[in-house]
Amino acid sequence: MIPEEFLKQIKRESADIEGLTKRNYFAHLDKMFKMVAYDGNRLNKKHNLMIAPYLQYLSDTSRNDFREGLSQAEVDELVESVKTDLDCIIFRMSAPMA
């Protein structure tokens, strides 16, 4: 994956994430967390994208807060946290490099 494809995927995830419910959040976020962990870390190292803090926040969220059986309120809180981190990655990657 190249940075432009990763950014496009992150934008799609950020747009789609708000529609998650307690029925479908686990499968969707599980796939997203794996993609971000693998492609995000690899691309950040290769292209110095300066998104490491946001990747770490997502990793921490995945490890500490992500599990099956969350209530809708917990899903909403998780989605808000993840969306914030995704939007920070989008902002950072969309900013012109100096």
Secondary structure, DSSP 8 states (H G I E B T S, - for coil): --HHHHHHHHHHHHHHGGG--TTTHHHHHHHHHHHIIIIIHHHHHHHT-S-HHHHHHHHHHHHHT--TT--HHHHHHHHHHHHHHHHHHHHHHHS---
